[in-house]
Amino acid sequence: MPELGDLDQKHRRVWHACIDCGKQRWTNLVKGQQPKSQRCLSCWHLTHKGKEHPAWKGGRHVLPEGYIRVSLEADDPFSPMAAGITHYVLEHRLVMAKHLNRCLLPGEIVHHLNGIKDDNRIENLELTPSPGIHSKSLGCAKCSLRKEIRLLHWQLKEQTDQIRNLTLHLMGLKT
């Protein structure tokens, strides 16, 4: 086992103890003989959360599905709605919760009336008590389009089959 301060000149690193937890590990050297980091990775993440993290971009980002997630502080009254330890919540749910002045239940669905997932104005949001009621909602652009999308997929498959059959017929491979 290396001793504190031992150098590995070949890899330019030093055996160092974390200033917070005391965990010993190899760390890279910078500026001659100084350790690159005084903290181990675990302690660094504990001290660089949220706004303190160097990659912080404001705590708001768009998901691939089009919804917006926002970061909440741990002491925020709406933080129980946040998923896991990340303290992120979907913005449209947060807007509705603030409008109602209460946290939403996990089964409550916030619906975008115009179908635009990043339009989180309160006048564009509607609270439905369950997914079943949401899917039966007549005004749901997403739900009403599902049947049309299935129909279009079926029509595309049928037309593809017709084109294939006509091509084979014209080539004389099929009568």
PEVEN-V428293 format. One record per helix or strand. SS is the DSSP state (a for helix, b for strand). FROM is the first residue (numbers start at 1). TO is the last residue. If there is no record, write none. Layout:
{{SS,FROM,TO} {SS,FROM,TO}}
This chain:
{{b,7,8} {b,13,17} {b,24,30} {b,34,35} {a,41,47} {a,50,52} {b,60,62} {b,68,71} {a,79,81} {b,83,83} {a,84,86} {b,88,90} {a,91,100} {b,109,112} {a,122,124} {b,125,128} {a,131,136} {a,141,170}}
